[in-house]
């Protein structure tokens, strides 16, 4: 019974393995190709080929990687750039908490699986109706995306000189655009939308006045600020 269904009670059936593999490959290939944009942007920001490839191999979370090289390219210090990338990557820890329950992987495997806990693998795995399907979706998405992201990162870094000015091509926007496309459907409640909106206002509004990388850190305050305001509003209603 280790692979008993998670949500069969809700939807009444399993999903064919082939369909799960197709979904995972679709996401892995579609998103993995944007690694080329990261490779070009990273090389254009002054990072070496080794540094660029190491980021994709070891960090492997596109939004954080783009945030890091974007901050460095804008003249930000390495500490502020790394801090901004770190706070963007913290969300993966929360994905991991949920996925640990859904996938129920053996303890020996979990440290290796943690490298693949990102937006795309979480989205595919959590969308599946059974534990077996979730595991297949996680592995297929993670493997295809990791392999393709790193290959296209290498290709982008090697081809950066041929492409020329990355700002003119707008390739630095590819990663954030993919991230936003995945995030937008998840904002289902008023509170989530309020947090996202406040983060956008803080991040963009402070770009002209704060060093590169710092606005991302300040934007993280949107969540506690919105939750505090919501708590105050509910408390005031209870006093009436």
C-alpha positions as CSV (number, residue, x, y, z in Angstrom):
1,X,0.0,0.0,0.0
2,X,3.0,2.3,-0.1
3,X,1.9,3.7,-3.4
4,X,-1.8,4.2,-2.5
5,X,-3.4,7.2,-4.2
6,X,-3.3,10.6,-2.8
7,X,-6.3,12.1,-4.4
8,X,-8.2,9.2,-6.0
9,X,-11.0,9.9,-3.5
10,X,-11.3,13.3,-5.1
11,X,-11.0,12.6,-8.8
12,X,-11.8,8.9,-8.9
13,X,-8.9,7.5,-10.9
14,X,-5.3,7.2,-11.8
15,X,-3.5,8.8,-14.8
16,X,-1.7,6.8,-17.5
17,X,2.1,6.8,-17.0
18,X,2.5,7.8,-20.7
19,X,0.4,10.9,-20.1
20,X,2.5,11.9,-17.0
21,X,5.7,11.4,-18.9
22,X,4.4,13.5,-21.8
23,X,3.5,16.3,-19.3
24,X,6.9,16.1,-17.6
25,X,8.8,16.2,-20.9
26,X,6.7,19.0,-22.2
27,X,7.6,21.2,-19.2
28,X,11.2,20.1,-19.1
29,X,11.9,20.8,-22.8
30,X,9.9,24.1,-22.9
31,X,11.6,25.5,-19.8
32,X,15.0,23.9,-20.4
33,X,15.5,25.7,-23.6
34,X,15.5,29.0,-21.7
35,X,18.9,27.9,-20.2
36,X,20.3,29.3,-23.5
37,X,19.2,32.8,-22.5
38,X,20.7,32.4,-19.1
39,X,24.0,31.3,-20.5
40,X,24.1,34.3,-22.9
41,X,23.1,36.7,-20.1
42,X,25.5,35.3,-17.6
43,X,28.5,35.5,-20.1
44,X,27.4,39.0,-21.1
45,X,27.4,40.0,-17.4
46,X,31.1,39.1,-17.1
47,X,31.0,35.6,-15.6
48,X,33.3,33.0,-17.0
49,X,32.2,29.9,-18.8
50,X,33.1,27.8,-15.7
51,X,31.2,30.1,-13.3
52,X,28.1,30.2,-15.6
53,X,28.0,26.4,-15.9
54,X,28.6,25.9,-12.2
55,X,25.6,28.1,-11.4
56,X,23.3,25.9,-13.5
57,X,24.8,22.7,-12.2
58,X,24.8,23.6,-8.5
59,X,22.1,26.3,-8.1
60,X,19.7,25.1,-10.7
61,X,16.8,27.5,-10.0
62,X,16.4,29.8,-13.0
63,X,14.8,32.8,-11.3
64,X,17.6,33.0,-8.7
65,X,20.3,32.5,-11.4
66,X,18.9,35.4,-13.5
67,X,18.6,37.6,-10.4
68,X,22.2,37.0,-9.5
69,X,23.7,37.7,-12.9
70,X,21.2,40.6,-13.4
71,X,22.3,42.3,-10.2
72,X,26.0,41.8,-11.0
73,X,25.5,43.2,-14.5
74,X,23.8,46.3,-13.0
75,X,26.8,47.0,-10.8
76,X,25.5,45.4,-7.6
77,X,27.9,43.9,-5.1
78,X,28.3,40.1,-4.9
79,X,26.9,40.0,-1.4
80,X,23.7,41.8,-2.4
81,X,23.4,39.8,-5.6
82,X,23.8,36.5,-3.8
83,X,21.4,37.5,-1.0
84,X,18.7,38.4,-3.5
85,X,19.2,35.1,-5.3
86,X,19.1,33.3,-2.0
87,X,15.8,34.8,-0.9
88,X,14.2,34.0,-4.3
89,X,15.4,30.4,-3.9
90,X,13.9,30.0,-0.4
91,X,10.5,29.2,-1.9
92,X,11.9,25.9,-3.0
93,X,12.2,24.9,0.7
94,X,8.5,25.3,1.0
95,X,7.9,23.2,-2.1
96,X,10.1,20.6,-0.5
97,X,8.0,20.4,2.6
98,X,4.9,19.6,0.5
99,X,6.7,17.3,-2.0
100,X,8.1,15.3,0.9
101,X,4.6,14.3,1.8
102,X,3.4,13.7,-1.7
103,X,6.4,11.7,-3.0
104,X,7.3,10.0,0.3
105,X,10.8,9.1,-1.1
106,X,13.2,6.9,0.8
107,X,15.5,8.9,3.1
108,X,18.6,7.9,1.2
109,X,17.2,9.4,-2.0
110,X,15.9,12.7,-0.6
111,X,19.2,14.6,-0.6
112,X,19.6,13.9,-4.3
113,X,16.0,14.7,-5.1
114,X,16.3,18.0,-3.3
115,X,18.4,19.3,-6.2
116,X,15.4,19.0,-8.4
117,X,12.9,20.7,-6.1
118,X,12.0,23.8,-8.2
119,X,8.9,25.5,-9.6
120,X,8.5,23.2,-12.6
121,X,8.9,19.8,-10.8
122,X,6.7,20.9,-8.0
123,X,4.0,22.1,-10.4
124,X,4.0,18.8,-12.4
125,X,4.2,16.5,-9.3
126,X,1.5,18.3,-7.4
127,X,-0.9,18.2,-10.3
128,X,-0.9,14.4,-10.4
129,X,-3.7,12.3,-9.0
130,X,-1.6,9.5,-7.4
131,X,1.7,9.1,-5.7
132,X,3.0,6.9,-8.5
133,X,2.1,9.6,-11.1
134,X,3.6,12.3,-8.9
135,X,6.9,10.4,-8.6
136,X,7.0,9.8,-12.4
137,X,6.2,13.5,-13.1
138,X,8.8,14.7,-10.7
139,X,11.6,12.5,-12.0
140,X,10.8,13.0,-15.7
141,X,10.5,16.8,-15.3
142,X,13.6,17.1,-13.1
143,X,15.8,14.9,-15.3
144,X,14.8,16.4,-18.6
145,X,14.9,19.9,-17.3
146,X,18.2,19.5,-15.5
147,X,19.9,17.9,-18.5
148,X,18.6,20.4,-21.1
149,X,19.0,23.5,-18.9
150,X,22.7,22.7,-18.4
151,X,23.3,21.8,-22.0
152,X,21.6,25.0,-23.2
153,X,23.5,27.1,-20.5
154,X,26.8,25.8,-22.0
155,X,25.6,26.5,-25.5
156,X,24.5,30.0,-24.6
157,X,27.7,30.9,-22.8
158,X,29.8,29.6,-25.7
159,X,27.6,31.5,-28.2
160,X,27.5,34.8,-26.3
161,X,30.2,36.4,-28.4
162,X,28.4,35.6,-31.6
163,X,25.1,37.0,-30.3
164,X,26.6,40.3,-29.2
165,X,24.7,42.7,-26.9
166,X,22.3,40.6,-24.8
167,X,20.4,43.8,-23.7
168,X,19.4,44.4,-27.4
169,X,18.0,40.9,-27.7
170,X,16.2,41.1,-24.3
171,X,17.3,37.5,-23.4
172,X,17.7,38.5,-19.8
173,X,13.9,38.7,-19.5
174,X,13.3,35.0,-20.6
175,X,13.9,33.5,-17.2
176,X,11.8,35.9,-15.2
177,X,9.0,35.5,-17.8
178,X,9.0,31.7,-17.5
179,X,8.9,32.1,-13.7
180,X,6.0,34.5,-13.8
181,X,4.1,32.3,-16.2
182,X,4.4,29.4,-13.7
183,X,3.6,31.6,-10.7
184,X,0.5,33.4,-12.0
185,X,-1.9,30.5,-12.1
186,X,-1.0,29.7,-8.4
187,X,-2.2,33.0,-7.2
188,X,-5.7,31.9,-6.4
189,X,-6.6,33.8,-3.2
190,X,-6.9,37.5,-2.5
191,X,-4.1,37.4,0.0
192,X,-1.7,35.7,-2.5
193,X,-2.5,38.3,-5.2
194,X,-2.0,41.1,-2.6
195,X,1.4,39.8,-1.7
196,X,2.4,39.5,-5.3
197,X,1.2,43.0,-6.1
198,X,2.9,44.5,-3.1
199,X,6.2,42.7,-4.0
200,X,6.0,44.1,-7.5
201,X,5.4,47.6,-6.3
202,X,8.3,47.4,-3.8
203,X,10.7,45.8,-6.2
204,X,10.1,48.0,-9.2
205,X,9.6,51.2,-7.1
206,X,12.9,50.9,-5.3
207,X,15.0,50.0,-8.4
208,X,16.0,53.6,-9.1
209,X,17.0,54.4,-5.5
210,X,18.6,51.2,-4.1
211,X,21.7,49.3,-5.3
212,X,21.2,46.3,-7.6
213,X,20.0,43.2,-5.8
214,X,18.6,45.1,-2.7
215,X,15.1,45.8,-4.1
216,X,14.6,42.0,-4.3
217,X,15.4,41.7,-0.6
218,X,13.0,44.5,0.3
219,X,10.3,43.0,-1.9
220,X,10.4,39.9,0.4
221,X,8.8,42.1,3.1
222,X,5.6,42.1,1.1
223,X,4.4,38.8,2.6
224,X,4.7,39.7,6.3
225,X,3.3,43.2,5.6
226,X,0.2,41.9,3.9
227,X,-0.3,39.2,6.5
228,X,0.0,41.7,9.3
229,X,-2.5,44.1,7.6
230,X,-4.9,41.2,7.1
231,X,-4.6,40.1,10.7
232,X,-5.3,43.7,11.9
233,X,-8.3,43.9,9.6
234,X,-9.7,40.6,10.9
235,X,-9.1,41.6,14.5
236,X,-10.9,44.9,14.0
237,X,-13.9,43.1,12.6
238,X,-13.9,40.8,15.6
239,X,-14.0,43.7,18.0
240,X,-17.2,45.1,16.4
